[in-house]
Amino acid sequence: MSTVVWIIVAIVVVLILIGLIGFIASQARRKKAEQHRAQAEELRSDAQSRAGDLRGPDQEARAAQAEAEQRRIEAERAEARAAEKQQALDQQKAGVEDQVREADRLDPDVNHKAKDYQPLAPEPTTPEPSGRAGAPQAAAPQAAAPQAAAPQATAAPDGDQYQQPGTGQLGNAATPDGVPHPEGTVVNADGTLTYPDGSVRRADGTTIDSGGPELRG
């Protein structure tokens, strides 16, 4: 065979080898791509499952964020209200200080032109509450004073003994108004008299009877 033939054969063999190598490489790339595709699908499926488990925490995080935002808004409003009150207080203090300066300017005993002059504004005072919760109760009243001694007997106009209203008995005596009463009459605490026959009478001898007319004994 001539040299040209060998050259042609060599070129054909090289082309076959190149084609074979390219085919093998292509198959390898395809297999690797299939493996990567399957691995990617597995990762996507796992990510989908984990994303479903994140729904609860996601809602909690959103709720916490909304609550934090609400608190932030409330804090800003409270800070704004505090700033307004502080501004109003500063204005009132400035008014009080101006009034004190005016008073010092009019007062001949105050040198308001001195270098170290400072107006002495009065400090705000808190009024005392009218009553405090849990204040001690008033002391219990003391025991009643001992009862007065029973009145002593007085003499009736006719010389017989007469006892002042109280519990006791009379002999043949008359009350100070001269009305006689039988022996054994009992003087009650309310000033009435109980006769020996059980009737209750006044000092003038009239019978006490709520159901009928008064009777003279």
C-alpha positions in Angstrom: 0.0 0.0 0.0 1.1 3.4 -0.8 1.8 6.2 1.7 -1.4 8.0 0.7 -3.5 5.1 1.6 -2.0 4.9 5.1 -2.5 8.5 5.6 -6.2 8.1 4.6 -6.6 5.1 7.0 -5.0 7.1 9.8 -7.3 10.0 9.3 -10.3 7.7 9.3 -9.2 6.0 12.5 -8.6 9.4 14.1 -12.1 10.6 13.1 -13.6 7.4 14.5 -11.8 7.8 17.7 -12.9 11.4 18.0 -16.5 10.5 17.3 -16.3 7.6 19.8 -14.8 9.9 22.5 -17.5 12.5 21.7 -20.2 10.0 22.0 -18.9 8.7 25.3 -18.6 12.2 26.6 -22.1 13.0 25.5 -23.6 10.0 27.3 -21.7 10.9 30.4 -23.0 14.5 30.3 -26.5 13.2 29.7 -26.3 10.8 32.6 -24.9 13.5 34.9 -27.7 15.9 33.8 -30.3 13.2 34.7 -28.7 12.8 38.1 -28.7 16.5 38.7 -32.3 16.8 37.5 -33.4 14.1 39.9 -31.4 15.7 42.7 -33.0 19.1 42.0 -36.5 17.6 42.0 -35.8 15.9 45.4 -34.6 19.2 46.8 -37.6 21.0 45.5 -39.9 18.5 47.0 -38.2 18.8 50.4 -38.3 22.6 50.2 -42.0 22.4 49.5 -42.6 20.2 52.5 -40.6 22.5 54.8 -42.4 25.6 53.4 -45.7 24.0 54.5 -44.3 23.6 58.0 -43.4 27.3 58.1 -47.0 28.5 57.8 -47.6 28.6 61.6 -44.3 30.4 62.5 -44.9 32.8 59.6 -48.2 33.8 60.9 -46.8 34.2 64.4 -44.0 36.3 63.1 -46.5 38.5 61.2 -48.6 38.9 64.3 -45.6 39.8 66.4 -44.5 42.3 63.8 -48.0 43.8 63.7 -48.1 44.0 67.5 -44.7 45.6 67.6 -45.9 48.2 65.0 -49.0 48.9 67.0 -46.9 49.4 70.2 -44.6 51.6 68.3 -47.5 53.8 67.1 -48.9 53.9 70.7 -45.5 54.8 72.1 -45.2 57.6 69.5 -48.6 58.9 70.5 -47.8 58.7 74.2 -44.5 60.6 73.6 -46.4 63.2 71.6 -48.9 63.7 74.4 -46.1 63.9 77.0 -44.3 66.5 74.8 -47.5 68.5 74.6 -48.1 68.4 78.4 -44.4 69.3 79.0 -44.7 72.2 76.6 -47.9 73.4 78.3 -46.2 73.1 81.7 -43.2 75.0 80.5 -45.5 77.8 79.3 -47.2 77.9 82.6 -43.9 78.0 84.5 -42.8 80.8 82.2 -46.0 82.7 83.0 -45.4 82.2 86.8 -41.8 83.3 86.5 -42.8 86.4 84.6 -45.4 87.2 87.3 -42.7 86.8 90.0 -40.3 89.0 88.0 -43.0 91.7 87.8 -43.6 91.4 91.6 -39.9 91.6 92.3 -39.7 94.7 90.0 -42.4 96.4 92.0 -41.1 95.3 95.4 -38.8 98.0 96.8 -37.1 95.4 99.0 -35.9 93.2 96.1 -33.0 94.3 93.9 -34.1 92.8 90.6 -31.2 94.5 88.8 -28.5 92.6 90.6 -26.2 90.4 88.6 -27.0 87.3 90.7 -30.8 88.0 90.7 -32.9 85.0 90.2 -36.7 85.0 90.5 -37.9 82.6 93.2 -40.9 81.0 91.6 -43.1 79.2 94.1 -42.9 75.4 94.0 -46.2 73.6 92.9 -48.0 72.2 95.9 -50.1 69.1 96.0 -53.4 69.5 97.9 -53.9 67.2 100.8 -56.7 64.6 100.3 -59.8 65.2 102.3 -59.7 61.7 103.6 -57.4 58.7 103.3 -58.5 55.1 102.7 -58.0 53.0 105.7 -57.8 55.9 108.2 -58.1 54.7 111.8 -61.6 54.9 113.0 -62.7 57.1 115.9 -62.1 55.6 119.3 -65.0 53.7 120.8 -67.1 55.7 123.2 -66.1 55.3 126.8 -68.3 53.3 129.1 -71.3 55.1 130.4 -70.9 56.9 133.6 -72.3 55.1 136.6 -75.9 55.8 137.3 -76.7 58.5 139.8 -77.6 57.4 143.2 -81.3 56.9 143.9 -82.9 60.2 145.0 -83.4 60.6 148.7 -86.9 60.7 150.2 -88.5 64.0 150.7 -91.0 65.0 153.3 -94.7 65.3 152.3 -96.6 68.4 153.4 -98.5 66.6 156.1 -95.3 65.2 157.7 -95.6 61.7 156.2 -92.7 60.3 154.2 -92.9 60.5 150.4 -90.5 58.8 148.0 -89.4 60.4 144.7 -90.3 58.4 141.6 -88.4 55.1 141.6 -89.0 51.6 142.8 -90.2 51.5 146.4 -93.2 51.5 148.6 -95.1 54.2 150.3 -96.9 54.0 153.6 -99.9 56.1 154.4 -98.5 59.1 152.6 -99.4 61.8 150.2 -97.4 63.0 147.1 -96.2 66.6 147.1 -99.4 67.7 145.5 -101.3 66.5 148.5 -103.0 63.4 147.0 -103.0 60.5 149.6 -102.3 56.9 148.5 -103.0 53.7 150.4 -100.4 51.8 152.3 -98.3 49.4 150.1 -98.4 51.6 147.0 -95.3 51.0 144.9 -93.6 53.9 143.1 -92.5 52.8 139.6 -89.4 54.1 137.8 -91.5 56.2 135.3 -93.2 58.0 138.2 -96.4 56.0 138.1 -97.9 54.3 141.1 -99.0 50.7 141.5 -101.7 50.3 144.1 -102.1 47.2 146.3 -105.1 46.2 144.1 -102.8 46.0 141.0 -104.0 49.2 139.3 -101.5 51.6 137.8 -102.1 55.3 138.6 -100.6 58.6 138.1 -99.2 60.7 141.0 -102.5 62.5 141.2 -104.4 59.2 141.8 -106.0 58.9 138.3 -106.0 55.4 136.9 -104.0 54.7 133.7 -106.2 52.7 131.4 -105.6 53.0 127.7 -108.9 51.3 126.9 -111.2 53.5 128.9 -111.6 56.9 130.7 -109.4 57.9 133.5 -110.9 57.2 137.0 -110.2 59.1 140.1 -109.4 56.8 143.1 
